[in-house]
């Protein structure tokens, strides 16, 4: 998406900034309004978050709604709760996988196979899109810690550069 958005916002970098923020947080458009789930987000609040004037937000929404491709995209977005930040409170563990190449296939498959072999349940796995972030990661929230003897196997998984255990 990082590559696709700019073509729709050539000459309008502030509008692109708003659209990127909306995309990143799964904010959708419906009837000229912005929603995060079912919660309406005001133009002013979105403008503050994007560090632009609310009028830029309004013009961004008009541009999105006036473009069938963008409108189709932004009416379908939905936010998602990231469990990694609450894992310690819930008694869960988090593995942060730093990939060698985030676009390579099989990283999630190999990592989840090793975790399953360790007898640990995965609560959530979230992969950053390499088109949306400069340093994509795979976050794996597990019901408990992965036994230390399985860490070398995780490090040998295809596409894994390093592992950060939270």
C-alpha positions in Angstrom: 0.0 0.0 0.0 2.9 2.3 0.7 3.7 2.2 -3.0 0.1 2.6 -4.1 -1.1 5.5 -2.0 1.4 8.0 -3.3 0.1 7.7 -6.9 -3.3 9.0 -5.7 -1.8 11.9 -3.6 0.8 13.3 -6.0 1.2 17.0 -5.0 -0.8 16.5 -1.8 1.7 15.2 0.8 -0.4 16.2 3.8 -3.4 14.3 2.5 -1.2 11.3 1.9 -0.1 11.6 5.5 -3.7 11.5 6.7 -4.5 8.5 4.4 -1.4 6.6 5.7 -2.5 7.2 9.3 -6.0 6.0 8.6 -4.7 2.9 6.8 -2.2 2.1 9.5 -4.9 2.1 12.2 -7.7 0.5 10.2 -9.9 3.6 10.1 -12.7 3.3 7.6 -14.8 5.9 5.8 -18.6 5.8 5.8 -20.8 8.7 4.6 -18.0 11.3 4.8 -17.0 10.3 8.4 -14.1 8.4 9.8 -14.6 5.4 12.1 -12.2 3.3 14.1 -14.5 0.2 14.4 -17.9 1.8 15.3 -16.3 4.8 17.0 -16.5 8.0 15.1 -13.2 9.9 14.9 -13.5 13.7 14.5 -11.7 15.6 11.8 -9.9 17.5 14.5 -8.7 14.5 16.4 -7.5 12.8 13.2 -5.8 16.1 12.2 -4.0 16.3 15.5 -2.8 12.7 15.2 -1.5 13.4 11.6 -0.2 16.8 12.6 -2.3 18.6 9.9 -5.2 21.0 10.0 -8.7 19.5 10.1 -9.4 21.0 6.7 -6.7 18.8 5.3 -8.5 15.8 6.8 -11.8 17.0 5.2 -10.1 17.3 1.8 -8.4 13.9 2.2 -11.8 12.3 2.8 -13.2 14.1 -0.3 -10.3 12.8 -2.4 -10.8 9.2 -1.1 -14.5 9.2 -1.6 -14.1 10.7 -5.1 -11.8 7.9 -6.2 -13.5 4.5 -6.6 -10.3 2.5 -5.9 -9.5 4.4 -2.7 -13.1 4.5 -1.6 -13.4 0.7 -2.0 -10.3 0.3 0.1 -11.1 2.8 2.9 -14.7 1.6 3.3 -13.5 -1.9 4.1 -10.8 -1.2 6.7 -11.2 -2.5 10.3 -9.0 -2.0 13.3 -7.5 -5.0 15.2 -6.5 -5.3 18.9 -2.7 -6.1 19.3 -2.4 -8.4 22.2 1.4 -8.0 22.5 1.1 -4.9 24.6 -1.2 -6.6 27.2 0.5 -10.0 27.2 2.4 -9.4 30.4 -0.8 -8.4 32.2 -2.5 -11.6 30.9 0.4 -13.9 31.8 1.3 -14.5 28.2 4.7 -14.3 26.4 5.7 -12.4 23.3 8.3 -13.4 20.7 9.3 -10.6 18.3 10.8 -12.1 15.2 13.1 -9.9 13.1 13.2 -11.2 9.6 16.1 -11.2 7.1 13.5 -10.4 4.4 10.0 -9.8 5.5 8.6 -10.6 2.0 10.0 -14.1 2.0 7.4 -16.8 2.3 7.3 -19.3 5.1 8.5 -17.4 8.1 5.2 -17.6 10.0 4.7 -21.2 9.0 8.1 -22.3 10.3 8.0 -20.3 13.5 4.5 -21.5 14.4 5.5 -25.1 13.7 8.3 -24.9 16.2 6.1 -23.3 18.8 3.5 -26.0 18.3 6.2 -28.7 18.6 7.1 -27.1 21.9 3.5 -27.6 23.1 2.8 -23.9 23.4 -0.5 -22.4 22.2 -0.4 -19.2 20.1 -2.9 -16.6 21.1 -2.1 -14.2 18.2 0.4 -13.8 15.4 0.7 -10.4 13.7 2.9 -9.8 10.7 3.8 -6.2 9.7 3.4 -5.5 6.1 6.8 -4.6 4.6 5.0 -2.0 2.4 3.6 -0.3 5.5 6.6 -0.2 7.9 10.3 0.3 7.5 11.2 -2.4 10.0 8.6 -5.2 9.7 8.3 -7.7 12.5 6.4 -10.9 13.3 4.9 -10.7 16.8 3.8 -14.0 18.2 1.8 -13.9 21.5 1.9 -17.3 23.2 0.0 -18.6 26.3 3.2 -19.3 28.0 6.9 -19.1 27.5 8.5 -21.1 24.7 10.9 -23.6 26.5 14.5 -22.4 26.1 15.6 -25.5 24.3 13.3 -24.5 21.3 14.9 -21.1 20.9 17.8 -22.4 18.7 15.2 -24.1 16.4 13.3 -20.8 16.1 16.5 -19.0 15.2 17.1 -21.6 12.4 13.7 -21.0 10.9 13.8 -19.7 7.3 13.9 -15.9 7.2 14.6 -15.4 10.9 17.4 -12.9 11.6 16.9 -12.6 15.3 14.4 -13.1 18.1 13.5 -10.7 20.9 11.7 -12.3 23.8 9.4 -10.0 25.8 
